[in-house]
Amino acid sequence: MMGAIVLLHRWLGIAFCLLFAMWFASGIVMHFVPFPSLTEAERFAGLVPVDREETRISVADAVAASGIADATRVRLIERSDGPVYIVSGPSRSRAVHASDGRDASVMSADAALTIVQGYARQRGLDAARAAIVGRSDYDQWTVPNGFDRHRPLFRAALGDANGTELYVSSLTGEIVLDTTRSERGWNWAGSVLHWIYPTVLRSNWALWDQVVWTLSLLALIAAMLGAVLGIVRIQPRGGRISSPYRGWHALHHLMGLAAMFFVLTWIFSGWLSMDHGRLFSRGQLTPTEAGVMNAAPDWREAALLDRQPISASAREAEWFAFNGNVYRRDRIGLHDQTMIRAGGTPRDGGTAFLDVREIGELMARLAAGCAASSVLADNDDYPARSAVPGAPVYRSTCGDLWFDVDGADGSVLQRLDPSRRAYRWLYGALHTLDFPILLARPRLRDVVIVGLCTLGLVFSVTGIVIGWRRLRSSLAA
């Protein structure tokens, strides 16, 4: 039995020692430079006040023109070619001109460039230097599934000192991603390596999922076998732990014992990052829950909201369904919005959000026995944040099922059943070390993460040396 463990660990180690080293090194990079994304602050900074004079069709007409029968949200934004409605359903989005209901998708590079130039000017950049440099369904920075409702995408270079590139949705005409030269460079050494994320593989989600899940599982098995051998081969001498090995083998043995707990928990939690419903729930609403929480409203009710004109300084207006009612929120600033419910009165300032009573009414329709909703604390063990800084997030507990709802727009941020709550600790806490005590001390968390990943990297290097020597001697024989 022990001989089989030795052989398995030896050859799995040779096969995966480079992968281990890559994961630890790229993990350090990822901690400081995440995968490129367009933050809400960046997106909002590129918006300009909506031209209400050119907004001539109703929300109901925009939904009808979009052809999205199950639309649950409609946003009004100002583009370089005038105001447009962005109509969104569970699986797709489409833009229509607010002046006449015509299709507002972006089909030409010239139209995309005009949008990019408007965004650049709003951000204080030289719009004349912008140029469209590509159009594709996938490239290295747009492989995540969240871009599916925007493909194909136009890629534009701004020609600035940071090497900024923007991506324009062909279906909505919105800027959906920005990257800089620095982000792209560091991510080749970070996320792309760590997630095994080359475009050719990641563009096929099912294949990528299976490949990375299998590699992670084999790596976990190799680490577990090494832990067994490391413990069995301990030789206590004079109250100290000693190794029967010499040279690189002894260093590998002793460093493995020192790093064993971290390596095992980190590789295990990394494998769980690829779970995707295999062992744990995915945190998604069931069809019944979605039918209650995301039901498409009667958009004709949105006409009731027209009695309250859209704020002249609003950069975005959004109509959304919540608990069978239609609401509108006017985004005046990143932190500021007003809200009105069809047939209700306007809310602004600190009251411009959904309240506890409204959340409770929805939960009463969703399930029996739901406890009173409460505002989520910033330091909650299961954190959820609104895209609007300062907006409340409400947690409703229905038996062993928790729902976290964004008070700013009524969206469900988290669905936490016992399985998902366990996953939060087994994956999130163990892999990113987002324990509350460390989150409250970010500099200490940085030191701990870098220190542990460095320990794992050095340990992996000892395995690379041993594996290379073993492989070289085997080939020479």
C-alpha positions as CSV (number, residue, x, y, z in Angstrom):
1,M,0.0,0.0,0.0
2,M,2.7,2.5,1.0
3,G,4.6,1.6,-2.2
4,A,1.6,2.5,-4.3
5,I,1.3,5.9,-2.4
6,V,4.9,6.6,-3.0
7,L,4.6,5.9,-6.8
8,L,1.4,7.9,-7.2
9,H,2.8,10.9,-5.3
10,R,6.1,10.8,-7.2
11,W,4.6,10.8,-10.7
12,L,1.7,13.1,-9.9
13,G,4.2,15.4,-8.3
14,I,6.3,15.4,-11.4
15,A,3.2,16.1,-13.5
16,F,1.9,18.9,-11.3
17,C,4.8,20.5,-9.5
18,L,5.0,23.3,-12.1
19,L,1.2,23.8,-11.8
20,F,1.5,24.2,-8.1
21,A,4.2,26.8,-8.4
22,M,2.2,28.6,-11.1
23,W,-0.9,28.7,-8.8
24,F,1.0,30.1,-5.8
25,A,2.9,32.7,-7.8
26,S,-0.1,33.9,-9.8
27,G,-2.2,33.9,-6.7
28,I,0.0,36.7,-5.3
29,V,-0.4,38.7,-8.5
30,M,-4.2,38.2,-8.4
31,H,-4.5,39.4,-4.9
32,F,-3.3,42.9,-6.0
33,V,-4.4,43.0,-9.6
34,P,-7.9,41.4,-10.2
35,F,-9.2,40.4,-13.6
36,P,-10.2,43.5,-15.6
37,S,-13.8,44.8,-15.1
38,L,-15.7,48.0,-15.5
39,T,-16.6,49.2,-12.0
40,E,-19.9,50.9,-11.3
41,A,-17.9,54.1,-10.5
42,E,-16.2,53.9,-13.9
43,R,-19.4,53.1,-15.8
44,F,-21.3,55.9,-14.1
45,A,-18.5,58.4,-14.7
46,G,-19.0,57.9,-18.4
47,L,-22.7,58.8,-18.4
48,V,-24.1,62.2,-19.2
49,P,-27.5,63.7,-18.2
50,V,-30.4,62.3,-20.2
51,D,-31.9,64.6,-22.9
52,R,-35.6,64.5,-21.9
53,E,-36.7,66.5,-24.9
54,E,-35.7,63.7,-27.2
55,T,-37.4,61.0,-25.1
56,R,-40.7,60.7,-26.9
57,I,-41.8,57.1,-26.6
58,S,-43.0,55.4,-23.4
59,V,-41.4,52.6,-21.5
60,A,-44.2,50.3,-22.5
61,D,-43.6,51.1,-26.2
62,A,-39.9,50.6,-25.7
63,V,-40.5,47.1,-24.2
64,A,-42.8,46.2,-27.1
65,A,-40.3,47.5,-29.6
66,S,-37.5,45.4,-28.1
67,G,-39.4,42.1,-28.5
68,I,-38.4,41.0,-25.0
69,A,-41.7,39.6,-23.6
70,D,-40.2,38.8,-20.2
71,A,-38.5,42.1,-19.7
72,T,-37.9,42.9,-16.0
73,R,-35.8,46.1,-16.2
74,V,-35.6,49.1,-18.5
75,R,-32.9,51.8,-18.3
76,L,-32.8,55.1,-20.1
77,I,-29.3,56.5,-20.8
78,E,-27.9,59.2,-23.1
79,R,-25.7,58.0,-25.9
80,S,-23.8,60.0,-28.5
81,D,-26.7,59.3,-30.9
82,G,-29.4,60.3,-28.5
83,P,-31.3,58.8,-25.6
84,V,-31.9,55.0,-25.7
85,Y,-33.8,52.6,-23.6
86,I,-31.9,49.4,-22.6
87,V,-34.5,46.7,-22.2
88,S,-33.4,43.6,-20.2
89,G,-34.8,40.2,-19.5
90,P,-33.4,37.2,-17.7
91,S,-31.2,36.2,-20.6
92,R,-30.8,39.1,-23.1
93,S,-30.8,42.8,-23.5
94,R,-31.6,45.1,-26.4
95,A,-31.5,48.8,-27.0
96,V,-34.2,51.0,-28.8
97,H,-34.1,54.7,-29.5
98,A,-36.1,56.7,-27.1
99,S,-37.1,59.1,-29.9
100,D,-39.0,56.6,-32.1
101,G,-38.5,53.0,-30.9
102,R,-36.1,52.1,-33.7
103,D,-33.5,49.4,-33.1
104,A,-30.5,51.0,-31.4
105,S,-28.0,48.2,-31.6
106,V,-24.5,49.1,-32.9
107,M,-23.7,47.4,-36.1
108,S,-20.8,49.6,-37.5
109,A,-17.4,50.5,-36.3
110,D,-18.1,54.2,-37.0
111,A,-21.2,54.1,-34.7
112,A,-19.1,52.3,-32.0
113,L,-16.3,54.9,-32.4
114,T,-18.7,57.8,-31.8
115,I,-19.9,56.2,-28.6
116,V,-16.3,55.7,-27.5
117,Q,-15.4,59.3,-28.2
118,G,-18.3,60.5,-26.2
119,Y,-17.2,58.4,-23.3
120,A,-13.6,59.6,-23.6
121,R,-14.7,63.2,-23.6
122,Q,-16.8,62.7,-20.5
123,R,-13.8,61.1,-18.7
124,G,-11.6,64.1,-19.7
125,L,-9.5,62.1,-22.3
126,D,-8.5,63.1,-25.9
127,A,-11.4,61.7,-28.0
128,A,-9.5,62.4,-31.3
129,R,-7.0,59.7,-30.5
130,A,-9.6,56.9,-30.1
131,A,-9.8,54.2,-32.8
132,I,-11.7,50.9,-33.2
133,V,-9.2,48.1,-33.3
134,G,-11.3,45.0,-33.4
135,R,-14.7,43.3,-33.3
136,S,-15.2,39.8,-32.1
137,D,-17.3,37.5,-29.9
138,Y,-14.4,36.6,-27.6
139,D,-10.9,37.8,-26.7
140,Q,-8.8,37.3,-23.6
141,W,-10.6,39.9,-21.5
142,T,-14.2,39.2,-22.6
143,V,-14.4,35.4,-22.1
144,P,-16.5,35.6,-18.9
145,N,-20.2,34.5,-19.4
146,G,-21.5,37.8,-18.2
147,F,-20.6,39.3,-21.7
148,D,-22.8,36.8,-23.5
149,R,-25.7,39.3,-23.7
150,H,-23.4,41.9,-25.4
151,R,-21.6,39.8,-28.0
152,P,-20.1,40.7,-30.5
153,L,-18.1,43.4,-28.9
154,F,-16.2,46.3,-30.5
155,R,-12.7,47.0,-29.0
156,A,-11.4,50.5,-29.1
157,A,-8.0,51.9,-28.1
158,L,-8.0,55.4,-26.6
159,G,-4.3,56.1,-27.4
160,D,-3.7,57.5,-23.9
161,A,-0.6,57.0,-21.8
162,N,-2.2,54.1,-19.8
163,G,-2.9,52.2,-23.0
164,T,-6.7,52.1,-22.2
165,E,-8.9,49.9,-24.3
166,L,-12.7,50.0,-24.1
167,Y,-15.3,47.4,-25.2
168,V,-18.7,48.4,-26.7
169,S,-21.7,46.1,-26.6
170,S,-23.1,45.7,-30.1
171,L,-26.5,45.0,-28.7
172,T,-26.9,47.9,-26.3
173,G,-24.1,50.4,-27.3
174,E,-22.9,50.6,-23.8
175,I,-19.3,50.6,-22.6
176,V,-19.1,47.2,-20.8
177,L,-15.4,46.9,-20.0
178,D,-12.2,48.9,-19.8
179,T,-8.6,47.6,-19.5
180,T,-5.3,49.3,-19.2
181,R,-1.9,48.2,-20.4
182,S,-0.8,47.5,-16.8
183,E,-3.9,45.4,-16.0
184,R,-3.5,43.3,-19.2
185,G,0.2,42.7,-18.5
186,W,-0.2,41.7,-14.9
187,N,-3.2,39.5,-15.6
188,W,-1.2,37.4,-18.0
189,A,1.0,36.6,-15.0
190,G,-2.1,36.5,-12.7
191,S,-5.6,35.5,-13.6
192,V,-4.9,34.0,-17.0
193,L,-2.3,31.6,-15.6
194,H,-4.2,31.0,-12.3
195,W,-7.5,30.1,-13.9
196,I,-5.9,28.4,-16.9
197,Y,-7.8,31.0,-18.9
198,P,-6.6,31.1,-22.5
199,T,-9.2,32.4,-24.9
200,V,-9.3,29.2,-27.0
201,L,-10.1,27.1,-23.9
202,R,-12.3,29.5,-21.8
203,S,-14.5,30.5,-24.8
204,N,-15.9,26.9,-24.5
205,W,-17.2,27.1,-20.9
206,A,-18.1,23.4,-20.5
207,L,-14.7,22.2,-21.8
208,W,-12.8,24.7,-19.6
209,D,-14.9,23.7,-16.6
210,Q,-14.2,20.0,-17.0
211,V,-10.5,20.5,-17.7
212,V,-9.7,22.8,-14.8
213,W,-11.9,20.8,-12.4
214,T,-10.1,17.6,-13.3
215,L,-6.6,19.1,-13.0
216,S,-7.5,20.6,-9.7
217,L,-8.8,17.3,-8.4
218,L,-5.6,15.5,-9.5
219,A,-3.5,18.2,-7.8
220,L,-5.5,17.8,-4.6
221,I,-4.9,14.0,-4.7
222,A,-1.2,14.6,-5.2
223,A,-1.1,17.0,-2.2
224,M,-3.0,14.6,0.0
225,L,-0.7,11.7,-0.8
226,G,2.3,13.9,-0.1
227,A,0.8,14.8,3.3
228,V,0.3,11.2,4.2
229,L,3.9,10.4,3.2
230,G,5.2,13.4,5.0
231,I,3.6,12.5,8.3
232,V,4.5,8.8,8.0
233,R,8.2,9.6,7.3
234,I,8.7,11.9,10.3
235,Q,11.6,10.7,12.6
236,P,11.5,12.3,16.0
237,R,14.9,12.9,17.4
238,G,15.5,14.5,20.8
239,G,12.1,16.1,20.8
240,R,12.6,17.5,17.3
241,I,11.1,16.6,14.0
242,S,13.7,15.1,11.7
243,S,13.6,13.7,8.2
244,P,15.2,10.5,6.9
245,Y,16.0,12.3,3.7
246,R,19.0,14.4,2.7
247,G,19.5,17.4,0.4
248,W,16.6,18.6,-1.6
249,H,14.4,15.6,-0.5
250,A,14.8,16.6,3.1
251,L,14.1,20.3,2.3
252,H,10.9,19.2,0.4
253,H,9.9,17.0,3.3
254,L,10.3,19.6,6.1
255,M,8.9,22.4,4.1
256,G,6.0,20.2,3.2
257,L,5.3,19.6,6.8
258,A,5.5,23.3,7.6
259,A,3.2,24.3,4.7
260,M,1.0,21.2,4.8
261,F,-2.2,22.7,6.3
262,F,-2.1,25.8,4.1
263,V,-1.3,23.8,0.9
264,L,-4.1,21.3,1.5
265,T,-6.8,23.8,2.4
266,W,-5.7,26.2,-0.4
267,I,-5.7,23.4,-3.1
268,F,-8.9,22.0,-1.7
269,S,-10.7,25.3,-1.7
270,G,-9.3,26.1,-5.2
271,W,-10.8,22.9,-6.4
272,L,-14.1,23.9,-4.9
273,S,-14.0,27.2,-6.9
274,M,-14.8,24.9,-9.9
275,D,-17.6,23.2,-8.1
276,H,-20.4,24.8,-10.1
277,G,-23.2,22.8,-8.5
278,R,-21.4,19.5,-8.3
279,L,-21.3,19.2,-4.5
280,F,-22.8,22.5,-3.3
281,S,-25.8,24.6,-4.4
282,R,-25.1,27.4,-6.8
283,G,-27.0,30.1,-5.0
284,Q,-29.5,30.6,-7.8
285,L,-33.2,31.2,-7.5
286,T,-35.4,28.3,-8.2
287,P,-37.9,28.7,-11.0
288,T,-40.7,29.3,-8.5
289,E,-38.7,31.9,-6.6
290,A,-37.7,33.6,-9.8
291,G,-41.3,33.6,-10.9
292,V,-42.1,35.6,-7.7
293,M,-39.1,37.8,-7.4
294,N,-38.4,38.5,-11.1
295,A,-41.9,38.5,-12.5
296,A,-42.4,40.7,-15.6
297,P,-44.8,43.5,-14.7
298,D,-47.5,45.2,-16.7
299,W,-45.3,47.9,-18.2
300,R,-48.3,50.1,-18.9
301,E,-48.2,51.0,-15.2
302,A,-45.0,52.8,-15.9
303,A,-47.1,55.6,-17.3
304,L,-48.2,56.4,-13.8
305,L,-44.6,57.4,-13.0
306,D,-44.5,60.0,-15.8
307,R,-46.4,62.3,-13.4
308,Q,-43.1,62.8,-11.7
309,P,-40.7,64.1,-14.4
310,I,-37.2,62.6,-14.6
311,S,-34.7,64.7,-12.8
312,A,-32.9,67.2,-15.1
313,S,-29.6,66.0,-13.6
314,A,-30.3,62.3,-13.9
315,R,-27.6,60.4,-15.8
316,E,-29.7,57.2,-15.8
317,A,-33.3,56.3,-15.1
318,E,-34.3,52.7,-14.4
319,W,-37.7,51.2,-14.3
320,F,-37.9,47.8,-12.5
321,A,-40.5,45.4,-11.2
322,F,-40.7,44.6,-7.5
323,N,-43.4,42.6,-5.8
324,G,-45.8,43.1,-8.7
325,N,-45.3,46.9,-8.8
326,V,-43.3,49.1,-11.2
327,Y,-40.7,51.5,-9.7
328,R,-38.4,54.1,-11.2
329,R,-35.2,55.3,-9.8
330,D,-33.3,58.3,-11.2
331,R,-29.5,58.0,-10.8
332,I,-28.3,61.5,-10.1
333,G,-24.8,60.6,-8.8
334,L,-22.9,57.5,-7.9
335,H,-24.2,57.8,-4.4
336,D,-27.4,59.7,-5.0
337,Q,-30.7,58.5,-6.5
338,T,-34.4,59.2,-6.2
339,M,-37.1,56.6,-6.2
340,I,-40.8,56.5,-6.9
341,R,-43.3,53.6,-7.0
342,A,-46.2,53.7,-9.5
343,G,-49.0,55.5,-7.8
344,G,-46.7,56.6,-4.9
345,T,-44.8,59.7,-3.9
346,P,-41.2,60.5,-4.7
347,R,-38.4,59.5,-2.3
348,D,-35.0,61.1,-2.1
349,G,-32.0,61.5,0.2
350,G,-31.7,58.7,2.7
351,T,-35.2,57.3,2.0
352,A,-34.6,56.9,-1.8
353,F,-34.6,53.1,-1.4
354,L,-36.9,50.2,-0.8
355,D,-37.9,49.9,2.8
356,V,-38.3,47.0,5.2
357,R,-42.0,46.8,4.8
358,E,-41.7,46.4,1.0
359,I,-39.1,43.7,1.3
360,G,-41.3,41.9,3.9
361,E,-44.3,42.0,1.5
362,L,-42.4,40.3,-1.2
363,M,-41.0,37.7,1.2
364,A,-44.5,36.9,2.4
365,R,-45.5,36.0,-1.1
366,L,-42.3,34.0,-1.6
367,A,-42.6,31.7,1.4
368,A,-44.4,31.2,4.6
369,G,-42.8,31.8,7.9
370,C,-40.2,34.4,6.8
371,A,-38.8,36.4,9.7
372,A,-38.8,40.2,9.6
373,S,-36.1,41.6,7.2
374,S,-33.2,43.5,8.7
375,V,-30.4,45.7,7.2
376,L,-27.2,43.8,6.7
377,A,-24.3,45.0,8.7
378,D,-21.1,46.0,6.9
379,N,-19.1,43.4,8.8
380,D,-21.5,40.5,8.3
381,D,-19.9,37.1,7.9
382,Y,-21.8,36.6,4.6
383,P,-21.2,40.1,3.0
384,A,-23.3,41.5,0.2
385,R,-22.9,45.1,-1.2
386,S,-25.1,47.3,-3.3
387,A,-23.7,48.9,-6.4
388,V,-24.9,52.2,-4.9
389,P,-22.6,53.1,-2.0
390,G,-24.5,53.5,1.2
391,A,-27.7,51.8,0.0
392,P,-29.1,49.3,2.4
393,V,-29.0,45.5,1.8
394,Y,-31.9,43.7,3.5
395,R,-31.6,40.1,4.7
396,S,-34.8,38.0,4.9
397,T,-34.7,34.7,6.7
398,C,-37.2,32.1,5.6
399,G,-36.4,29.0,7.7
400,D,-32.9,27.9,6.7
401,L,-33.0,29.9,3.5
402,W,-31.7,33.5,3.4
403,F,-32.3,36.2,0.8
404,D,-30.2,39.4,0.5
405,V,-32.0,42.1,-1.5
406,D,-30.5,45.3,-2.7
407,G,-32.5,48.2,-1.4
408,A,-31.4,50.4,-4.3
409,D,-32.9,48.4,-7.1
410,G,-34.7,45.4,-5.7
411,S,-32.2,42.8,-7.1
412,V,-31.4,39.6,-5.2
413,L,-27.7,39.7,-4.4
414,Q,-27.5,36.4,-2.6
415,R,-29.6,33.3,-2.0
416,L,-28.0,31.4,0.9
417,D,-29.2,28.0,1.8
418,P,-27.1,25.8,4.3
419,S,-25.1,24.4,1.4
420,R,-24.2,27.8,0.1
421,R,-23.3,29.1,3.5
422,A,-21.0,26.2,4.0
423,Y,-19.4,26.9,0.6
424,R,-18.8,30.5,1.6
425,W,-16.4,29.2,4.3
426,L,-14.9,26.2,2.5
427,Y,-14.1,28.2,-0.6
428,G,-14.2,31.9,0.1
429,A,-12.6,31.9,3.5
430,L,-10.0,29.2,2.9
431,H,-9.0,30.4,-0.6
432,T,-9.1,34.2,-0.3
433,L,-8.6,34.4,3.5
434,D,-11.6,36.7,3.8
435,F,-12.1,35.9,7.4
436,P,-13.8,38.8,9.2
437,I,-10.8,39.3,11.5
438,L,-8.5,39.7,8.4
439,L,-10.9,41.8,6.4
440,A,-10.9,44.3,9.3
441,R,-7.1,44.5,8.9
442,P,-6.4,44.6,5.2
443,R,-2.6,45.2,5.5
444,L,-2.3,42.2,7.8
445,R,-4.3,40.2,5.3
446,D,-1.9,41.2,2.5
447,V,1.1,40.1,4.6
448,V,-0.5,36.7,5.5
449,I,-1.6,36.0,1.9
450,V,1.8,36.9,0.3
451,G,3.7,35.1,3.1
452,L,1.7,31.9,2.8
453,C,1.7,31.9,-1.0
454,T,5.5,32.5,-1.0
455,L,5.9,29.6,1.3
456,G,3.8,27.4,-1.0
457,L,5.9,28.7,-4.0
458,V,9.2,27.8,-2.4
459,F,7.9,24.4,-1.4
460,S,6.7,23.8,-5.0
461,V,10.2,24.8,-6.3
462,T,11.8,22.0,-4.2
463,G,9.3,19.6,-5.8
464,I,10.3,20.9,-9.3
465,V,14.0,20.3,-8.6
466,I,13.3,16.7,-7.3
467,G,10.9,16.0,-10.1
468,W,13.3,17.2,-12.7
469,R,16.2,15.1,-11.3
470,R,13.9,12.0,-11.1
471,L,12.7,12.5,-14.7
472,R,16.2,13.1,-16.1
473,S,17.5,10.0,-14.4
474,S,14.6,7.9,-15.7
475,L,15.0,9.2,-19.2
476,A,18.8,8.5,-19.1
477,A,18.2,4.9,-18.0
